[in-house]
Amino acid sequence: MRVDGRAVRPSYRLKEEQSVTVVLREKKDRDIMPEDVPFVLIYEDEHLAVIEKPAGVVVHPGAGAPRATLVSGMLFRGIILAPSDDPDRPGIVHRLDRDTTGLLVVAKSEVALLGLKDQFTAHSTERHYEGVCWGRLPEDEMVIDAPVGRHRSDRTRMSTHTDTGREAVTEVAVVRAFSHMTHARFRLRTGRTHQIRVHLSSRGHPIVGDPTYGSMKRLKELSPGPVYQAAKNMTRQALHAKVLGFIHPASGEFLRFESDLPEEIKRLLDALSQEEILSNTHEIGGEGGETT
């Protein structure tokens, strides 16, 4: 986009009587090439498939990620995906962020595509995430209700301080609280981009390892040791789509799947648990004291 003949950023604020020039480029459909992309196939029938997505894999082609997507990996393994209105998203009815791990369902038939889309639109699916956030949450159970939309100045990020926010509601339940972090469970009532990450960050409790929403700045709170090292090794957000439940669009049967936490999150939780045990032991025994 050019304003008065000069290239400007997308965030540029227009003034009265300025001339704006926009060049529209025709979008060219591209064939999605099958590629050997890692994922775990959890369940498959003639209508749908449930997979476990690893970190670092984008679900479908898009800006900045034209190849090596989950869609390419499924085609490589011979999973036929239902055609969609968007040729870049065959079979896709919901998504996970690139570095969020866990369960995802894809449609292989038109019946499944329409039926699953209806359920996700109505927010009638069962979707539970687990993760580790910084700090101690103020309540064991809480609901964060704050619209989420594009950040006003950084268009690559989402924010609760936005002019284009859409309703977003996240239920949060503490699994276990530690000195510097909290292991929590999250349930989505809505499904906005980066919703859990944005909501937790907006409350001052970003997901550990999240480089986009301020988590890495919190490392300085930790003393050198196993917890510090485990947190430093979390080079992506410690967030996992653990439970996925929905009604099978063809059979009407309710299907529910559960996925184990990935090893890097387990290592962080183990380090936190060990630190707490050592801390409690020191408090009971005191300096130079004995424990029983």
C-alpha positions in Angstrom: 0.0 0.0 0.0 1.2 3.5 -0.8 0.0 6.8 0.6 0.7 9.9 -1.5 3.1 7.8 -3.5 5.1 6.6 -0.5 5.2 3.0 0.9 3.8 2.8 4.4 3.3 0.2 7.1 -0.1 -1.6 7.5 -0.5 0.2 10.9 -0.1 3.7 9.3 -3.0 6.0 10.2 -4.5 7.8 7.3 -5.1 11.6 7.3 -7.8 13.5 5.5 -7.4 14.0 1.7 -4.5 11.6 1.3 -4.2 9.5 -1.8 -4.1 5.7 -1.3 -2.9 3.3 -3.9 -3.4 -0.5 -3.4 -2.2 -3.1 -5.8 -4.3 -6.3 -5.7 -2.5 -9.5 -6.8 -4.5 -12.4 -8.0 -4.2 -15.3 -5.7 -2.9 -18.4 -7.4 -4.0 -21.8 -6.3 -1.2 -24.1 -5.5 -1.1 -27.8 -5.3 -0.2 -29.1 -1.9 2.6 -31.6 -2.3 2.8 -34.7 -0.1 5.8 -34.5 2.3 7.1 -36.7 5.1 6.0 -34.5 8.1 6.0 -36.1 11.5 2.7 -36.7 13.4 1.0 -39.6 15.3 -2.2 -41.1 13.9 -4.5 -41.8 16.8 -7.7 -42.9 15.1 -9.0 -43.2 11.5 -12.1 -44.3 9.7 -13.7 -43.6 6.4 -15.0 -40.2 7.5 -12.3 -38.7 9.8 -8.9 -39.0 11.4 -7.6 -37.9 14.8 -3.9 -37.1 15.0 -1.4 -35.9 17.5 0.5 -32.9 16.3 4.1 -32.3 17.4 5.6 -28.9 18.0 7.0 -26.9 15.1 4.5 -28.1 12.5 2.0 -25.7 10.9 -1.5 -27.3 10.3 -2.0 -26.0 6.7 -0.2 -23.9 4.1 -0.4 -20.2 4.6 1.7 -17.0 4.6 5.2 -17.9 5.7 4.5 -21.6 5.7 3.9 -22.9 2.1 5.4 -26.3 2.7 6.1 -29.0 5.3 2.6 -28.6 6.9 0.4 -31.2 8.6 -1.8 -31.4 5.5 1.3 -32.3 3.4 2.2 -35.0 6.0 -1.3 -36.5 5.9 -1.3 -36.6 2.1 2.1 -38.3 2.2 0.6 -41.1 4.4 -2.3 -41.6 2.0 -5.0 -39.9 4.2 -7.6 -38.5 1.8 -8.9 -35.1 3.0 -12.3 -33.6 2.2 -12.2 -30.7 -0.3 -12.8 -27.4 1.3 -13.8 -23.9 0.0 -10.2 -22.9 0.7 -7.9 -25.2 -1.3 -5.1 -24.7 1.3 -7.2 -26.2 4.0 -8.6 -29.6 2.8 -10.2 -31.4 5.7 -9.3 -28.7 8.3 -12.1 -27.8 10.8 -9.9 -26.4 13.6 -6.2 -25.6 14.2 -3.4 -25.6 16.7 -0.7 -23.1 16.8 2.6 -24.1 15.2 4.3 -24.8 18.6 1.3 -26.1 20.5 1.2 -29.9 20.6 -1.7 -32.3 20.9 -4.9 -33.6 19.4 -6.6 -32.5 16.2 -9.4 -34.0 14.2 -9.6 -33.7 10.4 -12.4 -34.5 7.9 -12.0 -37.1 5.2 -15.6 -36.9 3.9 -18.0 -34.1 3.1 -20.3 -35.4 5.8 -17.6 -35.1 8.4 -16.4 -31.7 7.2 -19.8 -30.2 7.5 -20.7 -32.0 10.7 -17.5 -31.2 12.5 -17.5 -27.5 11.4 -21.0 -27.2 12.8 -19.8 -28.5 16.2 -16.8 -26.3 16.3 -18.8 -23.3 15.3 -21.3 -24.1 18.1 -18.5 -24.7 20.6 -20.1 -28.0 21.5 -16.9 -30.1 21.3 -14.9 -31.0 24.4 -11.5 -29.4 24.3 -9.1 -29.4 27.2 -5.6 -28.1 27.2 -2.9 -28.4 29.8 0.1 -26.2 30.3 2.5 -24.4 32.6 2.2 -20.7 33.2 4.4 -18.3 35.2 3.5 -17.3 38.7 0.7 -18.5 41.0 -2.8 -17.9 39.7 -5.0 -15.9 42.1 -7.7 -18.6 42.2 -7.9 -22.4 41.8 -10.7 -21.9 39.3 -11.3 -18.8 37.2 -12.9 -17.6 33.9 -11.1 -15.2 31.7 -13.7 -13.3 29.5 -11.9 -10.8 27.3 -12.3 -10.2 23.5 -9.3 -11.2 21.4 -8.2 -9.5 18.2 -5.2 -8.3 16.3 -2.8 -6.2 18.2 -3.1 -2.5 17.3 0.5 -2.0 16.2 2.0 -5.5 15.8 -0.2 -7.4 13.3 1.6 -10.7 13.9 0.3 -10.8 17.5 -3.2 -11.0 19.1 -4.3 -8.9 22.1 -7.1 -8.2 24.5 -6.4 -4.5 23.9 -7.8 -4.3 20.3 -10.3 -2.5 18.2 -11.3 -5.7 16.4 -11.8 -8.1 19.3 -14.2 -11.0 19.2 -15.7 -12.7 22.2 -13.2 -15.1 23.9 -13.8 -17.1 27.0 -11.3 -19.4 28.7 -11.9 -21.6 31.8 -8.8 -22.1 33.9 -8.3 -24.7 36.7 -5.2 -25.2 38.7 -3.7 -28.7 38.7 -0.8 -27.9 41.0 0.8 -24.6 42.1 4.5 -24.2 42.5 6.7 -21.4 43.8 7.2 -19.7 40.4 4.8 -21.5 38.1 1.4 -23.1 37.9 0.4 -26.3 36.2 -3.1 -25.6 34.9 -5.9 -27.0 32.8 -7.7 -24.8 30.2 -11.1 -25.3 28.6 -12.1 -23.2 25.6 -15.6 -21.9 25.4 -14.6 -20.1 22.2 -11.7 -20.7 19.7 -9.8 -17.6 18.9 -6.3 -17.4 17.5 -3.7 -17.7 20.4 -6.6 -17.5 22.8 -5.1 -19.3 25.9 -1.7 -17.7 25.4 -3.2 -14.2 25.1 -5.6 -14.6 28.0 -2.9 -15.9 30.4 -0.5 -13.2 29.3 -3.1 -10.5 29.8 -3.4 -11.6 33.4 0.3 -11.5 34.0 0.8 -15.2 33.8 2.2 -16.0 30.3 2.6 -19.6 29.3 6.2 -20.8 30.0 8.4 -20.8 26.9 6.1 -18.5 24.9 8.4 -16.2 23.0 5.6 -14.1 21.5 3.7 -13.1 24.7 6.5 -12.2 27.1 7.3 -15.5 28.8 11.1 -15.6 28.3 11.6 -12.3 30.3 10.5 -14.2 33.4 13.5 -16.6 33.4 15.5 -14.0 35.4 13.2 -14.7 38.4 14.8 -18.2 38.7 18.0 -19.2 40.4 20.3 -21.5 38.4 19.3 -25.1 38.8 17.1 -27.8 37.3 13.9 -25.7 37.1 15.8 -22.8 35.4 17.4 -25.2 32.9 14.0 -27.0 32.1 12.3 -23.6 31.6 15.2 -22.3 29.5 14.9 -25.5 27.3 11.2 -24.8 26.7 11.8 -23.0 23.4 8.1 -23.0 22.6 5.0 -22.6 24.7 4.4 -25.3 27.3 0.8 -25.9 26.1 -0.7 -29.2 25.0 -4.2 -30.0 23.6 -4.8 -33.0 25.9 -8.5 -33.9 25.5 -10.7 -33.8 22.3 -14.2 -35.0 22.3 -17.0 -34.7 19.6 -20.0 -36.4 18.1 -19.1 -38.5 15.1 -20.9 -36.8 12.2 -21.8 -40.1 10.5 -22.5 -42.5 13.3 -23.7 -40.1 16.0 -21.4 -41.7 18.5 -19.5 -39.5 21.0 -15.8 -40.0 20.6 -13.3 -38.9 23.2 -9.5 -39.0 23.0 -6.8 -38.1 25.5 -3.1 -37.5 24.8 -0.1 -37.6 27.2 1.9 -34.5 27.9 5.0 -34.3 25.8 8.4 -35.0 27.4 9.7 -31.5 27.6 6.6 -30.4 29.6 6.9 -33.5 31.8 10.6 -32.7 32.5 9.6 -29.1 33.6 6.9 -30.5 35.9 9.3 -33.1 37.3 11.9 -30.4 38.0 9.3 -28.2 39.7 8.2 -31.2 41.9 11.7 -32.0 42.9 12.4 -28.4 43.8 9.3 -28.4 46.0 10.3 -31.6 47.8 13.8 -30.2 48.5 12.3 -26.9 49.7 9.9 -28.7 52.1 12.7 -30.9 53.4 14.9 -27.9 54.1 12.0 -26.2 55.9 11.2 -29.2 58.1 14.9 -29.9 59.0 16.0 -26.4 59.2 19.7 -25.4 58.9 21.8 -28.3 60.1 18.6 -30.1 61.4 17.4 -33.6 60.9 14.4 -34.9 59.1 12.3 -38.0 59.7 
